[in-house]
Amino acid sequence: MNLNKLQTVTLASVLTAVASMPVMSAIDIDVTTDQKLDYATELKGTADANGRVAIAKNGTNLSVSGSTDIAAAIGAARYVRFDLTNGVFDGAPTVNMKTKADCSVDLAGVLEGGGDGQSFATYRMTPVQALVATCDWTITSGTGFKMDPTTDLSVSYGIYETVGQSTQTVYALAAIKTVAMANFVAGSVPADVVVASNATATVASDFRSFDNAANGVANGTLTSLGQLDASKVVSTTQATLTLAGVVAAATDFLTAAQTVTITGDVSQAVYTSQTGADCTGGTIACTANTAKTSCAITATAANADMYICANYAALGAGLKANKGSYSIGLSTDTGVTGSLGSVVYDTISVEIPYVTTYADYNQRIFIDNRGTVAADYTTSFTTEDGVTAVAGTGGAGTLAAGDITVIRASDLVTFTGGTRGSATLELEANSSNLKITTQIVDLGTGMTDTILLHPSTQQ
């Protein structure tokens, strides 16, 4: 094989090995590894009446090269035929062949049949110098090809003594060669664009402002529920091409102008989209529906990064940010959909080291919520081996503002296999507003044991 041929094979092999990039060099019919150009199926547009879409050449990416496979004397015409499977030529293709052992002279083919708009092209090659098997040919498409996007576009090559024989492969002077040239595959992962970020309302603020350490916003009443990260729409495992033959980018898969809908409780805050991770820049208002269950952003750049922000600065007195989850969806790029972050609360934990449902004892937990807002609580349990605990009706609930809630141990938990364990209260309340006491009464003697759990010198 000559040096030119070797360089072609080496370049194709190197580019094929780079999984993240489509091969952009000429396709070599003599190379058995997969050299197909991957076009993004999302970008194929509308097929013509024959079910085909046009793919354009970009440099040499839709050219095919190979070796002549047969020797021919000076002036001895040979006919080379190229047949396409699942496609036709778009524009008039051309063929050049080398004609000397050192492959230094180009020989242009004369089209005998087929070509533009056809699934085959036959060329007459008349050597002005001896044609040798080690020399190369290259067929270059005119504009490109029109192909069926549901299957591979392939090309076959054969060489014949007469134009009549070229219609039947049985007369080929050498084995017919075939190579796959192009196909359509998924090039995007739309759902990956949605990146969630929880907004944590703090106990210390009575759940009116946020700890934003995890989402890049300064702590306060402004918070972020996540973002649309445009770069994530491009598949990280399959780089693809546009119909123009260039590597597809995020802006090829995403539409700039479209409606972005946020679904969730939008009754308490002002919702916007922003260009900055700190919830500043490029503000676009999110207009709420009548029921305040969603809001809509009329986006002008939904193909770029967008942060979804909520500002609770105008939250009414005595109210706290409502907990809840949010989701997002795009009106045009409907595959871009998913869960945003949720508004969650941080909590304080209070240990109840001993809980008993023993029949001769009456244990009660007193929780004094001295704050101005109600506080939810939940309870978890730890038991000895062989004992199980199931939360009862008093295991979770809401502590009224300015009131003392009394929970009987028998309502807090049901033990099986024993009558004792320990409990942990998770309370969505400002620590300084709580006083929690446990009291056990011995029903036989009337003696009481009262322990202050919170605030405690042991905490």
N, C-alpha and C positions, 0 to 999 in steps of 0.2 A: 504493500500500500504506500502511496506517495506521501510526501510531507503535508500537502494541502489536505488530503483525506484524513491523515492522522490528527491534524489540528482540529478538524471539524468534529471528529469522534470525541477527542479529549474535552473540548468545550462543552459538548452536549452532556457528557458524563458528569462533569463538575456541576453544571447547573441543575441537572436532574437530582443530584445528591442533596441540594439545598431544598428541603421539604417546604420551607416557608415561602418560597418564591416560585412563580411559574417559569418554565423554560422559555427564554426569549430568543434563542438562537435558532438557526435552521434545523428542521427535523430531519434526522438521518435515517433513511430507510434500511440501512445496513445494521443499525443498532437495535438490539432486541429488547432493551429496557424501555419502560413506559416513558414516552416523551410527550404525551398529550398535553395540550394547552388547556387549562381549566378556566372556563368562563363562568361568571356568577349567574346562576339561574334566576336570581332575584332581579337581574338587570337585563333579561332577554327581551323585554318589551312584548309586543304583539306580533305573532307569526303571520306571514303572508298567506295567501289562499292555498298555497301548497304545504303549509305547516312549517315553513322555514324562516329563520332569522339570519340577518347578514352579520358576519364577523369580519372586521377589517384587519388587513395586515398592518403590522407596526414594525418597521425595519425588515428583518428577515424571519420574523417569528412564524409566518405561515408559508415559508418556502420549504421545499423538500429536496434533499440531496441524496446521492447514492453513486455507486460505481456502475460502469457500463456493462460489465459481465460478459462481453463478447468482442472479439476482434473483427475488424473489417479493413479491407484494403482501401487505398486512395480511390475515390469516386464510387465506391460500392455503397449505395444508399441503404440505410437501415431505418426502420420505422419504430418509434417508441410511442407507447400508448399508456396514458394515465387514466385510471377509472376511479371515481369517487363513490363511496358508499354513504348513503344518507346525506347527500349534499350535491351542489352544483357549483361551477366556477362563477364568481362574480367579477366581471371584467375579463379581458383577454389575458390568459396566462402566457408566459414565455419560457423557453427552454434553452439552456446553453450547455454545451458539452465540450470537454477537453479532447484533443485529437492526437496528441503526441505522447510518447512514453514519458517525457518530462512534464507533460500537461501544461505547456506554456501558451497554447493557442486555443482561443475560444471558437466554438462552432455553434452558430445560432440555428435552432430548429425552425422548419417551415411548417406552419399549421396545415394539416391535411383534412381534419374533421373535428367536430366538437368545439370545445373552448367555452367562450362566454355564454352563460346560461345553460350549459350542458353538464352532464355528469361524467363526461370523458373528454379527452383531448389527445389527438394523434399527430405526431410530428415526423416529418421526413428529415433525416440527418444524412448529409452527403459529405463524407470526410475529404478534406483537401490534403490531409496527411493520414497515415495509417492510424486507425482507431484501435486502442489497446484496452484490455480488460481492467488495467489498474487506474485508468483515468476516470474522472468524475463527471456527473451531470447535475444540474440544479434546475428545478422548475419553480418559477416565481409567479405567484398569483397576481392578477391584475389589481383589483380592489381588495379582494379577499375571497370569501366563500359564503354561500347561503346554505345553511345546514338545519337538519331536524334537531332541535334542542333536547329531545327526549332520548337520544342515543349518540354513540360515538360517530364522528366524522373520520373516515379512513380513506387512504389512497393506495391503489395498487399500481405497480409498474411492470411492463413487459417490453421486450424488444423483438422485432420481427423482420423478415426479409422483404415482405410486400405489404402494401396498405390493406389489401384484401385479407391477408392472413391475420392482421392485427385485430380483427373482430372475433377471433376464436383463440382462446388461450392455449389450445392444444398445439398450435403452430409456434409458440414462443420459442426463441432460440436459447433461452435460459429460464431458470425457475422464476415464476412470478413472485414478486416481493410486495408485501403489504405492511403498512404502518398506520396506527391510529394517530390522528392529528389533533383533534379537539373534542371536548365534551363540556357539558354544563353540570355544575355541582353547586351546592349551597356554599356561599361565601360569607354569610353573616350569621350572627347569633343575636337576634333582636332583644330577647329577654335579658341578656347580660348587661344591657345598657342601664337597667334600673339598679341602683346601688342604695340600699337602705341605711339609715342612720337614726337610731333612737334618740328621742328628746327626753332627758331625765329631769323631771320636775323635783325640786329639792324639798325635803322636810323642813329645813331651816327657813324657807321662804313661805311656808304653808302651801307649797306646791303652786306658787305663782310665778316663779322664775326657774331657770334651768342651769344644770351643770353640763356644760357643752364641751368638756375636755375631750370627748371622743369624736366630735364632729367639726372641729375647727372654728367654731363661733365663740366669741367672748361670752362669758357667763352673764346671764341676765334674762330679760323677758323675750329676747329674740333668740330663735333656735332654728335648727335645720332638721328636716325629716329625710334627707337623702338627696340624691342627684341623678340626673341622666348623664352618664359618662359616654360621650359619643364614640370614643376610641374603642370601646368594648364591643361595638356592633360588628367589627371586622373579626372574622374567625381567626383564632390563633393557631389552628391546625391545618387550615386549607386556604392559602392565598389564591385569589382568583383574578380574572381579567374582566374589564368592561368590554362591550362590543367593539370599542375602538382599539382594543388590544393593549391597554395600559392597566397597570395594577390597580385594582379597585380599592378605594379609600372610604372612610366613614361617610363622607359627604355624598358618595354614590348610593349608599344604602339608606340614608336618612333624608327626609324632606324638610326644608327649612321652614316653610310657612304651613302651620297646621295647629289644631287645637290640642292642648294638653289638659287632661281632666284629672283632678285630684279628688278621690273619693274618701270620705270620712267625715267626722264631726268638724265642720268649719264655722261653728257658731260663735266661737269665743275670741278668735285671733284674726289678724290681717294676714292673708296668705299671698305670697308673691313668688315669682321666679327671679333668680339672680345669677349673674355670671361669675361672681366670686365665691370661693368656698367659705368665706366669712360672712356670707349673706349680704354682700354689698355689690353694687354695680349692675347696670342693665335691668332695672326693676320693671317687671311686667305684673300688673295686678291679676289676681285670681278672683274672678267674679262668681260669687256664691249663687246657688239656686235658691228658690223660695224656701225649701225645707231645710236648708243649711246642711245638706248631706253630701254635697260635692261643690267644687268650684272649677271654673274653666279659665285657662290661660290662652290668650290668642298669641301664639308664639310666632316670631319672625325668624328665629334661628334655632329651630328644634334639631338641627343637624350639628350643633355645637354643645359643649358642656352647659348644663343648666342645673342650678341648685334650688330645691324647693324649701322655702323658708316660711316661718310663722312667727308673728310678733304679737305677744300677749300684753303689751304695755297698757292697753285700754281695758284689761279684764276688770269686771265690776268688783266693787268692794265686797269682801266676805266670800268671794268665789275662789275656787282653785281650778287649775287647768284640768279639763276632763281627760281621763285616761282613754286610750283607744288606738286602733290601728288605722293606717292609711294605705291607699294603693294609687297607682298612676296608670294612665293609658293615653296613647296617641291616636288621633282621629284618622290619619292617613297611614302611618306605619303601624298598623294594628298589632304587629308582633311585639312591639315595644310596650310591654305591660308587666306589672308585677307589684309586689308589696314594697311600699316605702317603710320608713321607720314608724314606731309607735310612740305615743306619749306615755311614759311610764313614771312611776314614783320611786324615789329611793326610800328606804325604810330604816327604822331602828329595830334592833333585836333585843328582846328581854327574855332571860331564861327563868323558867319556873322549875327549880331543881327537883321538886318532889310533887307529884300529882297522884292522888289516890281516890279510888271509887269504893274503898272498903265500906261495907254496909254500916259499920259502927262509927264511921266518921262522916262528917259533913264538911267538905272543903269548898270554899268559894274564892273567886278571884275578883278583886275590886279594881276597876280601871277608871280613873278620874281624868277625863279629857277637859282640861281647863282652857283649851284653845277656842277660837271663834269659828272654826270650821269642823265639820264632821270628819272622822278618820276611819278608814277601813283597816281591818286586821285579819290575819290568818294565823293558823297554828300548825306546827309540826311536832312529832313525838319521837322519843327514843325509849326503848324498852329492854328488859332483860331477855336472854335467850328463852324461847318458848312462849313469849308473851307478844301478842299483837295489839296494835292500837288503831282504832278507826275514829276519825273526828266526828263529833256529834253536831247537833244543831247550834251549839255555842262555839264550835271550832273556828268559825269565821263569821264576820258580821261588820256592822258599822257602829262606831262610837259617836253618839250624839255630842255636838258641841256644848260645852258648859255643863256636862252631866256626868254622873257616875254610872257605869255599866257593871252589873253584877253577873258573874257567870259561875254556875255550879259546876263542880268537877264532873258530875254525872251527865251534865249537858255538854261539857267540853269534849269528852272522850268516852269511848267504850273499850275496855280492855278485855281480851280473851286469853285465858291461860294464866291470869294473874289479876292483881288489882292496883298495880302501881307502875309508874314510869316518870319520865320528865318531859317537859314541853318547852317549845320556843315560840314566843309570840313575835310576829312580824307586823309592825304597826306603821301605818302611813300617817305619821303625826310628828310634829315638832317635839323633840325630846324634852324640852323645857316646859312643855305644856302638859306633861303626863305624870301621874302618880299612880303606881301599881302596887297593890298589896295582896298577899295571899293569906287566908285564915283557915285553920283546920280546927273543928270543934269535935271533941270526944263526946259522943252522944251518951255514953254511959256515965261519965264523971262530970261532964259540963265544962271541962277544962278547954282552954283555947290556946292556940299557938299562932301568933300573927307575925308575919315577916314582910318588911318593906322590900319589894323587889326593884323598884325604880322610883326616884333616884336612890342609889344605894352606895354606901361607902366602899362596897366590894366591886363596883363597876367602874 
